């Protein structure tokens, strides 16, 4: 009989394969938004949970890219994509709640479809602020909870226990927009929109700026 660790490894391996194989339809829908968010980033860029590397195609060639990825089975897909694009990448094992870089050391932090599945959203956002240089940018594109009182919000809440198991910890009803707004950034510019994706159709995209040093 498989141990819990073995079952967890199999689940992570399967999730990595699904992400690598099934992301292109989503990319076609969000490509313009990602290009607008990522194409003018420069310097040191840390991406939280880069997965199979779907965002690499949007970065300028001069970025110094660091990925913090908890799932080791994503690495081969990400490195294959980086090789295809001719990009140098550095992958570190870690989580959004423990970004393995120094204080005020990166120019931008990027998160796309990640914050729904972190264990401690508040801590992840505090880590983002910690590692950003003064004036640095947190760039995000995430699916979020539907408006309160809607049938979709009720459905998101109903299926959350099962959804978390099959979607690697994802919370379909997480109010990530409110958490970013309350995290302590000097400025948050955020757009809300909806995609034809059922439970995870409600989305946000935007940029949050870290204030200057006191």
LOVEXVO-801254 format. One record per residue: residue in one letter; x, y, z of N, C-alpha, C in turn. Coordinates in steps of 0.001 Angstrom, whole numbers, plus 500000, padded with zeros to 6 digits. Layout:
<sites>
AXYZXYZXYZ
...
</sites>
This chain:
<sites>
X500847498806500000500000500000500000500885501247500000
X500524502221499173501324503436499055501218504269500328
X502325504885500722502321505779501869501724507124501469
X501424507965502494500915509312502204501915510099501373
X503215509931501679504245510656500926504269510211499472
X504142508912499242504133508400497872502907508879497112
X501754508876497790500537509371497128500652510854496818
X501264511611497749501466513034497502502387513280496323
X503459512462496215504378512597495093503712512275493778
X502887511236493767502166510879492549501200511978492144
X500527512575493131499585513647492845500307514864492269
X501471515206492853502233516351492333502767516082490932
X503197514841490697503702514484489365502582514586488323
X501404514069488671500262514122487762499834515557487515
X499814516373488567499421517770488411500391518506487493
X501682518230487635502680518866486761502437518502485306
X502140517236485045501887516803483669500636517455483104
X499592517570483920498344518202483466498568519674483158
X499282520374484043499568521796483821500370521991482547
X501393521164482357502245521304481172501483521044479886
X500549520107479926499839519719478707498627520581478405
X498030521194479434496727521812479226496649523314479320
X497795524002479299497749525435479538497576526327478333
X497702525799477124497732526670475953496390527356475690
X495294526687475955493993527332475756493871528560476655
X494277528431477892494247529574478806495192530672478327
X496366530287477862497329531290477402496771532113476244
X496046531485475358495477532236474239494504533299474734
X493799533009475804492804533948476333493460535113477063
X494547534838477774495149535871478631496447536440478073
X496841536055476878498148536466476343498322537978476326
X497315538714475888497446540170475804497650540786477185
X496911540297478174497067540820479533498447540483480094
X498902539255479888500220538878480377501312539704479704
X501168539921478424502169540705477711502234542130478271
X501076542704478556501039544051479116501660544107480505
X501484543056481288501991543026482653503483542713482730
X503976541842481859505315541276482027506365541792481063
X505959542341479943506928542629478886507840543814479201
X507491544644480205508372545771480525509074545608481868
X509129544381482377509872544126483606511357543988483288
X512194544494484195513643544433483999514323544171485338
X515586543801485283516320543543486501516026542163487039
X516037542041488359515791540759489016514293540551489177
X513793539472488610512367539145488660512205537795489332
X511420537756490396511127536510491087509701536104490769
X509534534906490233508196534394489956507833533321490969
X506688533498491600506197532540492591505448531425491866
X505833530189492107505125529064491514505057529126490004
X506190529168489310506164529310487853505668528085487110
X505529526952487799504976525766487164505794525309485978
X505126525118484849505779524618483641506397525729482797
X506403526953483299507079528044482595506238528765481569
X504936528792481748504068529415480744504297530910480598
X504858531568481622505075533011481552506398533396480905
X507308532444480724508655532795480276508646533505478930
X507712533168478065507681533755476720507411535257476736
X506894535793477835506484537197477875507555538128478437
X508612537583479045509618538429479690510628538963478680
X511155540167478914512282540641478097513502539747478317
X514376539718477340515532538825477391516532539219478472
X516468540472478961517490540929479898517126540712481365
X515989540103481657515656539905483064516551538827483677
X516813538972484969517472537902485734516355537177486473
X515983536025485943514752535347486378515044534288487425
X514304534374488543514373533385489614512967532843489827
X512824531530489838511540530919490123511582530180491444
X510572530398492281510445529658493537509268528703493373
X509577527419493266508577526412492894508576525257493903
X507429524964494532507386523869495507507299522475494894
X506884522370493643506661521064493026507864520684492156
X508684519736492603509895519397491833509600518793490471
X508397518271490279508061517627489011507765518656487913
X507660519926488281507486520980487284508788521316486575
X509915521023487212511192521564486752511537521177485326
X511332519940484958511760519516483615510957520215482526
X509677520483482799508862521200481825509322522657481720
X509610523256482870510046524648482871511391524805482168
X512321523927482482513653524040481865513598523776480365
X512729522896479936512555522647478505512041523901477803
X511073524599478442510551525832477855511610526928477843
X512385527030478915513454528028478960514489527762477874
X514837526506477663515795526158476610515240526514475234
X513959526257475036513330526592473752513419528093473473
X513286528892474522513299530348474375514703530946474470
X515676530152474837517028530661475001517211531528476224
X516452531242477290516511532045478514517272531309479603
X518049532058480371518695531499481556517744531622482735
X517522530528483447516606530542484582517281529931485795
X516845530374486953517310529820488222516085529384489000
X515989528097489310514837527557490032515266527205491446
X514519527698492419514781527390493823513568526688494410
X513824525692495232512732524991495883512252525826497063
X510993526083497143510454526892498228508973527103498034
X508404527974498830506982528274498766506762529769498779
X505543530187498506505211531608498532505382532199499923
X505227531362500941505372531831502316506836531874502771
X507717531342501935509158531332502269509955531474500975
X510089532713500530510811533013499299512302533089499618
X513076532254498973514467532068499364515388533093498711
X515100534366498943515963535456498502516034536481499626
X517000537389499526517220538356500585516202539476500619
X516224540226501691515359541394501835515682542420500741
X514628543035500193514771544131499221515774543786498123
X515638542594497544516642542112496594516143541956495172
X514837542104494914514334541910493556513516543123493119
X513502543341491806512789544484491247511303544202491044
X510958542941490865509553542573490656509303541172491160
X508093540968491643507593539636491991506372539384491124
X506281538186490572505190537828489662504441536631490212
X503117536702490142502264535589490563501105535462489594
X500975534307488957499816534058488090499223532701488439
X497968532702488822497233531488489203497964530704490285
X498468531415491279499226530795492363498606531064493732
X498170532291493972497748532668495319496487531955495776
X495755531366494850494588530570495228494965529335496018
X496199528882495904496577527588496484497623527682497590
X498070528873497943499041528963499031498343528675500364
X499099528148501318498515527811502611498172529050503433
X499029530057503379498853531261504200499017532479503294
X497913533015502809497961534113501845498578535366502454
X498211535684503686498778536871504324500284536800504433
X500797535653504837502245535494504951502912535580503589
X502282535008502553502855535081501207502979536525500738
X501990537343501030502047538745500622503076539522501446
X503229539167502708504280539813503516505664539452502982
X505834538197502547507097537792501945507359538563500647
X506312538762499870506456539536498639506964540935498943
X506375541597499923506831542925500311508264542896500834
X508596541864501557509952541770502124511019541730501037
X510793540934499997511855540723499006511913541821497949
X510845542598497809510843543670496813511731544836497250
X512427545398496292513138546647496532512122547779496710
X512481548862497402511579550014497465511216550478496051
X509932550667495816509461551024494484509259549839493569
X509551548635494045509398547435493227507937547090492992
X507722546223492001506369545893491573506003544445491887
X504812544258492401504204542942492493503173542858491372
X503393541958490437502543541819489258501740540527489405
X500438540605489226499607539435489507498481539278488486
X498107538033488261496941537651487488496401536388488164
X495237536489488785494727535408489626493223535246489433
X492749534023489599491295533857489692490883534047491146
X489681534550491365489250534962492699487794534542492940
X487334534805494152485949534516494506484989535367493676
X483879534767493317482792535521492688482193536480493714
X481469537496493278480852538428494227479962537710495236
X479956538218496460479111537642497510477643537701497110
X476930536650497470475500536607497198475128536039495849
X476126535768495004475825535213493677475761533695493758
X475104533088492765475031531628492735476406531015492522
X477272531728491776478611531197491527479433531184492808
X479280532217493634480004532236494911479541531084495799
X478253530821495845477745529713496649478279528375496128
X478352528235494813478870527004494234480358526844494526
X481113527922494440482537527867494761482753527376496191
X481957527908497112482090527503498511481704526037498704
X480673525594497992480182524220498133481217523200497672
X481876523473496557482801522484495987484230522638496490
X484482523636497316485862523914497737486588522702498315
X485995521895499212486751520764499774487259519777498717
X486422519457497757486838518532496700487799519218495742
X487510520456495412488348521215494470489786521321494971
X489956521518496275491300521640496841492110520362496633
X491445519215496695492145517942496525492552517736495076
X491631517981494147491911517681492738492736518769492065
X492758519975492643493461521099492007494635521590492845
X495311520670493529496567520971494225496426522107495228
X495363522074496036495198523042497106494466524311496745
X493931524404495548493281525626495083491988525909495854
X491810527175496256490575527659496875489809528468495827
X488730527960495272488027528713494227487333529964494733
X487106530060496053486383531206496602487281532129497425
X488562532155497141489485532988497907489386534448497463
X489310535363498427489201536802498149490606537414498057
X491335536995497060492715537442496881492788538941496621
X491794539498495947491793540934495675491771541725496965
X490929541337497913490859542042499190492157541893499973
X492762540706499903494006540479500625495135541343500086
X495232541478498777496265542341498189496036543791498589
X494786544224498543494471545607498893494842545929500338
X494778544925501225495031545146502642496457544796503068
X497309544416502132498615543851502483499661544889502866
X499441546159502537500403547187502894501203547763501740
X500782547508500514501434548128499364501108549621499319
X502026550403498769501804551844498678500701552182497689
X500575551368496644499552551603495616499176550272494977
X497887550069494730497409548865494058496549549283492875
X496942548840491677496145549069490469495620547717490009
X494309547567490016493715546252489852492516546304488915
X492439545344488008491314545195487081490597543888487373
X489272543939487412488467542729487572487830542382486231
X487831541102485899487222540660484641486830539199484786
X486106538679483832485646537301483894486027536580482619
X486424535308482769486767534453481647485780533287481599
X485608532675480440484676531550480324485285530267480895
X485437530255482225486105529140482883485307528606484072
X483996528801484042483157528224485075483490528723486459
X483770527791487372484026528126488774485153529122488957
X486160529058488116487315529932488270487329531027487204
X486157531412486738486056532472485743486383533854486266
X485953534244487485486273535586487986487779535759488167
X488333536820487606489781537066487630490085538495488055
X491324538673488501491895539999488686493260540026488021
X493693541207487615495051541406487099495491542800487498
X496768542954487787497203544290488147498617544340488668
X498930545489489254500256545782489774500101546448491143
X500889545999492110500953546637493421502376547122493641
X502533548340494115503851548950494263504251549008495724
X505501548630495980506047548788497331506494550219497528
X506219550763498686506599552141498961508094552309499171
X508561553553499248509976553821499502510371553415500924
X511651553266501152512129552947502495511801554091503444
X511468553785504693511157554848505659512381555682505970
</sites>
